Amino acid sequence: MSSKTKSNALPRFDVAVVGGGHAGCEAALAAARMGCPTLLLTLNLDKIALMPCNPAVGGIGKGQLTREIDALGGQQGKNADSSFIQMKMLNTGKGPAVQALRAQTDKKLYEDNMRRALISEPLLQILESTATEIIVSRETINGIKLIDGSIIPAKTVILACGTFLRGKIVIGALSFPAGRMGEPPAGGLSSSLIEAGLELGRFQSATPPRVDARSLRTDRMQIDPGDKNPATFSPFSKPNRHPQMPCYLTYTTEKTHEVVRKYLHLSPIKSGSVSGKGPRYCPSIDRKVMNFPDRSRHPVFVEPEGRHTKEMYLQGLTTSLPVWVQEKIVRATPGLEQARLTRPGYAVEYDYIFPNQMKLSLENKKIAGLFLAGQINGTSGYEEAAAQGLIAGINAALFVKGNSPFTLKRSQAYIGVLIDDLVTKEVDEPYRIFTSRAEYRLMLRHDNAHARLGSLGHRLGLVADKDLSLISNDQAHLEKLISNLSETVVPADEYVNRRLAAIGSAPLSEPQPAAQLLKRPEISMADILPLLDHPLTEHSRILRRAEIEIKYSGYINRQLAEIGRTNALEKTPIPTNMIFEHLQGITIEAREKLARFRPSNLGQASRIAGVSPADISVLSLYLRPER
């Protein structure tokens, strides 16, 4: 980690991003678009924005992240819109807080589109090489050292290394160093980080085998089509006119489970050849059979990887058992009896940084100008990585300019929930976002992401004037529509009551504002429109938002009141030099946790496991100005 090496010096950059995955791409684009000369360092120029697992973007919780990334000026949503082969709104039968968009994408097209976005940025350079050290002087980042001894001077560095830090692939009894299949790991960087004083842990992830579509019996599976009128992640995207490709659903059977049980002794999970903890919410078929012995079946989603490939992804059959066992497991599943494997499933083990060492800006607490994003922070998923990359890139640019960091509260965005969870809570397994993690999920819906965050993205210089104008116009139309529905009275006449009876709703005994009538659970906006004298020509997304805002106004107002109360805690800062060990009246566990996580404000302190409301009350006394 020496700062004295001067060989082969390269030009100085404002921001150097290590890693060309989803976090690195968003970080590099954000920093360059904010006016900072930026370098994106990647191990392989041909694998930028690679989707090594399922080529899909979005889903429950994740779709909200992608919409927020787009609202702040990021690239992932637009990229998914231009490369999807199937688009689907999930959870449409449930409430709006848990509905989300999901795109199955063409993985090669997704990579190509992201690469085009990167090379079109005039302040962004891309270099193929390996980082081996971070260059630190006086607890401040100075740059990175490459495998050939070259030094890249940089005012800030963003590490977005994915699964490459001392990465190891495991398939049955076989293991070898690799960050992904066919790609070498980043070996020396972990040692450099440890030398700099960072604490590292070990996680693992896994992926299922791929199969040849021509060898499948799709007639034995359930077809899973996309939406007839697909939505987009970005309101600025042009509709994708290409025909959608179907996905399929099958289920494992007792026969499948018998094969797994027979060869379970060969699983790296059993043998201990994989020591890092894996994601709880995406378990391998090995672990499913072990943990749920009473389950007779598990779903397997068979999904295409692109328009111009015959490879299909088997979501639900993740495993790192020997390849010959994988073939037996796959072929014991209905519709896959004759399946030909094109690639085996495998596990990858890698180093990550304990994320409590970061600030909410994703800057490291010990080393000024060092930012971290993505799986290196203990997360899983393309969406979680991209969200962190965007925030890290924004804050690296702000750091260079000498401006205050940009952070999001839990009440503002799922991105705020994600980062706050990482920084303030124990991460003992790869972190994945869920709607259940957000206390204010009714406020943080996918449909209002741009209204919530678009102006912030514009202020940062990442959202164009014309795009902000579209967001503002949408909001103006929404407010006008809600006002009209609140003021327009629906008469209690025969025509209205006949229409209400047809949809199973009680008749009106007296005239009622349209907005009040819309609050009935069985009535939708489509039911209200025919009852009104004047036509409504707003875009469908405006009509949908208005319906949600009116129908759930009571819940929304309660959440707004709760946000007001919690914001008081968020506004109470905790001095960075506070010595928690000396505080009296606070439990020993709370003092230890506060000293370890070093929260920046009282609200953040209240969310640390082991810190009770009583501890917070005492701590607030110490933070009073008069003390």
WOMORA-V818083 format. One record per backbone hydrogen bond with DSSP energy under -0.5 kcal/mol. NH is the residue of the N-H (numbers start at 1). CO is the residue of the C=O. E is the energy in kcal/mol with one decimal. If there is no record, write none. Layout:
nh = <NH & NH>
co = <CO & CO>
e = <E & E>
This chain:
nh = <9 & 10 & 13 & 14 & 15 & 16 & 17 & 18 & 18 & 19 & 19 & 21 & 25 & 26 & 27 & 28 & 29 & 30 & 31 & 32 & 33 & 34 & 35 & 36 & 37 & 38 & 39 & 40 & 41 & 41 & 42 & 42 & 47 & 48 & 49 & 50 & 52 & 56 & 57 & 59 & 62 & 63 & 65 & 66 & 67 & 68 & 69 & 70 & 71 & 72 & 73 & 74 & 79 & 80 & 81 & 82 & 83 & 83 & 84 & 85 & 86 & 88 & 90 & 90 & 94 & 98 & 99 & 100 & 102 & 103 & 104 & 105 & 105 & 106 & 107 & 107 & 110 & 111 & 112 & 113 & 114 & 115 & 116 & 117 & 118 & 119 & 120 & 121 & 122 & 124 & 125 & 127 & 129 & 129 & 132 & 133 & 135 & 136 & 136 & 137 & 140 & 141 & 142 & 143 & 144 & 145 & 146 & 147 & 149 & 151 & 152 & 153 & 153 & 154 & 155 & 156 & 157 & 158 & 159 & 159 & 160 & 160 & 164 & 166 & 166 & 167 & 168 & 169 & 170 & 171 & 172 & 174 & 176 & 178 & 179 & 180 & 183 & 186 & 187 & 191 & 192 & 193 & 194 & 195 & 196 & 197 & 198 & 201 & 203 & 204 & 205 & 207 & 209 & 210 & 211 & 212 & 213 & 215 & 216 & 217 & 218 & 220 & 221 & 222 & 224 & 227 & 230 & 237 & 241 & 245 & 247 & 248 & 249 & 250 & 252 & 257 & 258 & 259 & 260 & 261 & 262 & 263 & 264 & 266 & 267 & 270 & 271 & 272 & 273 & 274 & 275 & 277 & 282 & 283 & 285 & 286 & 288 & 289 & 290 & 291 & 292 & 295 & 300 & 301 & 302 & 302 & 303 & 303 & 305 & 309 & 312 & 313 & 314 & 315 & 315 & 317 & 319 & 325 & 326 & 327 & 328 & 329 & 330 & 331 & 332 & 332 & 333 & 334 & 336 & 339 & 341 & 342 & 343 & 346 & 347 & 348 & 349 & 350 & 351 & 352 & 353 & 354 & 357 & 358 & 359 & 362 & 364 & 365 & 368 & 368 & 370 & 371 & 371 & 372 & 373 & 377 & 378 & 379 & 380 & 385 & 386 & 387 & 388 & 389 & 390 & 391 & 392 & 393 & 394 & 395 & 396 & 397 & 398 & 399 & 400 & 401 & 402 & 402 & 403 & 407 & 412 & 413 & 417 & 418 & 419 & 420 & 421 & 422 & 423 & 424 & 425 & 428 & 431 & 437 & 438 & 439 & 441 & 443 & 444 & 448 & 449 & 452 & 453 & 454 & 457 & 458 & 459 & 460 & 461 & 462 & 463 & 464 & 468 & 469 & 470 & 471 & 472 & 473 & 474 & 475 & 476 & 477 & 478 & 479 & 480 & 481 & 482 & 483 & 484 & 485 & 486 & 487 & 488 & 490 & 491 & 493 & 497 & 498 & 499 & 500 & 501 & 502 & 503 & 503 & 504 & 505 & 512 & 514 & 515 & 517 & 518 & 519 & 519 & 520 & 523 & 527 & 528 & 529 & 530 & 531 & 532 & 532 & 537 & 542 & 543 & 544 & 545 & 546 & 547 & 548 & 549 & 550 & 551 & 552 & 553 & 556 & 557 & 558 & 559 & 560 & 561 & 562 & 563 & 564 & 565 & 566 & 567 & 568 & 568 & 569 & 569 & 570 & 571 & 572 & 573 & 574 & 578 & 580 & 582 & 583 & 591 & 592 & 593 & 594 & 595 & 596 & 597 & 598 & 602 & 602 & 603 & 605 & 606 & 607 & 607 & 608 & 611 & 612 & 616 & 617 & 618 & 619 & 620 & 621 & 621 & 622 & 623 & 624 & 627>
co = <6 & 151 & 153 & 37 & 37 & 156 & 39 & 16 & 158 & 17 & 41 & 160 & 21 & 22 & 23 & 24 & 25 & 26 & 27 & 28 & 29 & 30 & 32 & 31 & 35 & 123 & 15 & 125 & 17 & 39 & 40 & 127 & 44 & 45 & 20 & 47 & 50 & 54 & 103 & 101 & 60 & 59 & 61 & 62 & 63 & 64 & 65 & 66 & 67 & 68 & 70 & 69 & 75 & 76 & 77 & 78 & 79 & 80 & 80 & 104 & 104 & 102 & 88 & 100 & 91 & 95 & 96 & 90 & 88 & 57 & 86 & 55 & 103 & 83 & 105 & 305 & 106 & 107 & 108 & 109 & 110 & 111 & 112 & 113 & 114 & 115 & 116 & 118 & 120 & 121 & 38 & 40 & 42 & 127 & 145 & 145 & 143 & 1 & 134 & 140 & 137 & 368 & 135 & 135 & 152 & 133 & 150 & 130 & 146 & 7 & 144 & 10 & 151 & 142 & 13 & 14 & 369 & 16 & 157 & 371 & 18 & 158 & 161 & 164 & 186 & 164 & 349 & 176 & 347 & 174 & 320 & 171 & 169 & 167 & 183 & 183 & 180 & 164 & 185 & 187 & 188 & 189 & 190 & 191 & 192 & 194 & 193 & 352 & 350 & 277 & 348 & 346 & 317 & 343 & 312 & 340 & 310 & 212 & 213 & 335 & 216 & 217 & 218 & 249 & 247 & 87 & 227 & 234 & 239 & 85 & 224 & 302 & 222 & 300 & 298 & 253 & 254 & 255 & 256 & 257 & 258 & 259 & 261 & 263 & 264 & 267 & 267 & 268 & 268 & 268 & 273 & 202 & 279 & 280 & 318 & 318 & 284 & 285 & 286 & 287 & 288 & 292 & 250 & 315 & 248 & 300 & 301 & 313 & 311 & 306 & 211 & 303 & 209 & 301 & 313 & 314 & 207 & 322 & 322 & 323 & 324 & 325 & 326 & 327 & 328 & 329 & 330 & 251 & 333 & 336 & 339 & 210 & 210 & 207 & 170 & 205 & 168 & 203 & 165 & 201 & 376 & 199 & 354 & 355 & 363 & 359 & 370 & 357 & 139 & 366 & 367 & 157 & 369 & 362 & 159 & 374 & 375 & 374 & 431 & 381 & 382 & 383 & 384 & 385 & 386 & 387 & 388 & 389 & 390 & 391 & 392 & 393 & 394 & 395 & 396 & 397 & 398 & 399 & 398 & 405 & 409 & 409 & 413 & 414 & 415 & 416 & 417 & 418 & 419 & 420 & 421 & 426 & 378 & 434 & 435 & 437 & 438 & 440 & 440 & 445 & 446 & 448 & 449 & 450 & 453 & 454 & 455 & 456 & 458 & 457 & 457 & 462 & 464 & 465 & 466 & 467 & 468 & 469 & 470 & 471 & 472 & 473 & 474 & 475 & 476 & 477 & 478 & 479 & 480 & 481 & 482 & 483 & 484 & 512 & 489 & 491 & 493 & 494 & 495 & 496 & 497 & 498 & 499 & 500 & 501 & 500 & 490 & 488 & 485 & 513 & 514 & 515 & 516 & 517 & 520 & 524 & 524 & 525 & 526 & 528 & 528 & 529 & 535 & 539 & 539 & 540 & 541 & 542 & 543 & 544 & 545 & 546 & 547 & 548 & 550 & 552 & 553 & 554 & 555 & 556 & 557 & 558 & 559 & 560 & 561 & 562 & 563 & 564 & 565 & 565 & 566 & 566 & 567 & 569 & 571 & 600 & 575 & 578 & 579 & 580 & 587 & 588 & 589 & 590 & 591 & 592 & 593 & 594 & 569 & 572 & 569 & 601 & 602 & 603 & 604 & 605 & 608 & 610 & 612 & 613 & 614 & 615 & 616 & 617 & 618 & 618 & 619 & 621 & 624>
e = <-0.9 & -2.1 & -2.4 & -1.8 & -1.7 & -1.9 & -3.4 & -0.5 & -3.2 & -0.7 & -3.3 & -0.5 & -2.5 & -1.5 & -2.3 & -2.6 & -2.4 & -2.4 & -2.3 & -2.4 & -2.6 & -1.3 & -1.8 & -2.0 & -0.5 & -3.0 & -2.5 & -2.9 & -3.4 & -0.6 & -0.5 & -2.6 & -1.7 & -0.7 & -2.8 & -1.4 & -0.7 & -2.5 & -2.7 & -2.1 & -1.2 & -3.7 & -1.5 & -2.3 & -2.2 & -2.2 & -2.6 & -2.1 & -2.3 & -1.7 & -1.5 & -3.3 & -2.5 & -2.5 & -2.4 & -1.7 & -0.7 & -0.7 & -1.0 & -3.7 & -1.7 & -2.5 & -0.6 & -3.6 & -1.9 & -1.4 & -0.8 & -1.2 & -2.4 & -3.4 & -2.9 & -3.0 & -0.6 & -2.7 & -0.9 & -2.1 & -2.7 & -2.0 & -2.6 & -2.8 & -2.1 & -2.6 & -2.3 & -1.9 & -2.2 & -2.6 & -1.1 & -1.5 & -0.7 & -1.6 & -2.6 & -2.6 & -1.8 & -0.7 & -3.0 & -1.4 & -3.2 & -0.8 & -0.7 & -2.7 & -0.8 & -2.8 & -3.7 & -1.1 & -1.9 & -2.4 & -3.1 & -1.9 & -2.0 & -0.8 & -3.2 & -0.5 & -0.7 & -2.4 & -2.0 & -1.1 & -2.3 & -2.8 & -0.5 & -2.9 & -2.8 & -0.7 & -1.9 & -0.8 & -1.5 & -1.4 & -2.2 & -2.8 & -2.8 & -2.9 & -3.7 & -2.2 & -1.9 & -1.5 & -1.8 & -0.9 & -2.5 & -3.6 & -0.9 & -0.6 & -1.6 & -2.2 & -2.5 & -2.4 & -1.4 & -1.6 & -2.3 & -2.8 & -2.3 & -2.0 & -2.5 & -2.1 & -0.6 & -2.3 & -1.9 & -2.3 & -3.4 & -1.9 & -1.4 & -2.7 & -0.7 & -1.9 & -1.6 & -3.0 & -3.4 & -2.8 & -0.6 & -1.4 & -0.7 & -3.3 & -2.0 & -2.2 & -2.7 & -2.6 & -2.7 & -2.1 & -2.1 & -1.7 & -1.9 & -2.8 & -2.3 & -1.6 & -0.8 & -2.1 & -1.8 & -0.8 & -2.6 & -1.6 & -0.6 & -1.2 & -0.6 & -1.1 & -0.8 & -0.5 & -3.0 & -0.5 & -2.3 & -2.1 & -1.8 & -3.3 & -2.4 & -1.5 & -3.0 & -2.6 & -2.9 & -0.6 & -0.7 & -2.4 & -1.8 & -0.6 & -2.4 & -3.7 & -1.0 & -2.2 & -1.0 & -2.0 & -0.8 & -0.8 & -2.3 & -2.1 & -1.1 & -2.4 & -2.7 & -2.4 & -0.8 & -0.7 & -1.6 & -0.7 & -2.4 & -1.8 & -0.6 & -2.4 & -1.2 & -1.2 & -2.4 & -3.0 & -3.0 & -2.6 & -2.5 & -1.8 & -3.9 & -1.8 & -1.7 & -1.8 & -2.8 & -2.1 & -3.5 & -2.9 & -2.7 & -0.6 & -1.6 & -3.2 & -0.6 & -2.0 & -2.4 & -2.4 & -2.0 & -0.7 & -2.5 & -1.7 & -2.7 & -2.4 & -1.9 & -2.7 & -2.4 & -1.9 & -3.0 & -2.7 & -2.4 & -2.5 & -2.4 & -1.9 & -2.2 & -2.3 & -2.2 & -1.9 & -0.6 & -1.1 & -2.8 & -0.6 & -1.3 & -1.5 & -1.6 & -3.0 & -2.3 & -2.2 & -2.6 & -2.0 & -2.3 & -2.3 & -1.9 & -0.7 & -2.9 & -1.2 & -1.5 & -0.7 & -1.1 & -1.4 & -1.2 & -0.7 & -0.9 & -2.2 & -2.2 & -2.3 & -2.2 & -2.2 & -2.1 & -1.6 & -1.1 & -2.6 & -1.0 & -0.5 & -2.4 & -2.3 & -1.6 & -2.1 & -2.8 & -2.6 & -2.3 & -2.1 & -2.4 & -2.6 & -2.4 & -2.5 & -2.2 & -2.5 & -2.6 & -2.2 & -2.5 & -2.5 & -1.8 & -1.7 & -2.6 & -3.3 & -0.6 & -1.2 & -2.3 & -2.2 & -2.0 & -2.5 & -2.3 & -1.6 & -0.9 & -0.7 & -1.4 & -2.9 & -1.9 & -2.9 & -2.4 & -2.0 & -2.1 & -0.7 & -0.8 & -1.6 & -1.6 & -0.7 & -1.5 & -2.3 & -0.6 & -1.8 & -0.5 & -1.5 & -0.5 & -1.0 & -2.0 & -2.4 & -1.9 & -2.6 & -2.1 & -2.1 & -2.8 & -2.3 & -2.8 & -2.4 & -1.2 & -2.6 & -2.5 & -1.7 & -2.3 & -2.4 & -1.9 & -2.1 & -2.6 & -2.0 & -1.6 & -2.4 & -2.3 & -0.7 & -0.7 & -0.7 & -0.6 & -1.9 & -1.7 & -1.5 & -0.9 & -2.3 & -1.5 & -1.0 & -1.2 & -1.6 & -2.3 & -2.4 & -2.5 & -2.8 & -2.2 & -1.7 & -2.9 & -2.2 & -0.8 & -2.4 & -1.1 & -2.0 & -1.9 & -0.6 & -1.0 & -1.4 & -2.1 & -0.7 & -2.0 & -2.2 & -2.0 & -2.8 & -2.5 & -1.1 & -0.6 & -1.4 & -1.0 & -1.2 & -1.7>
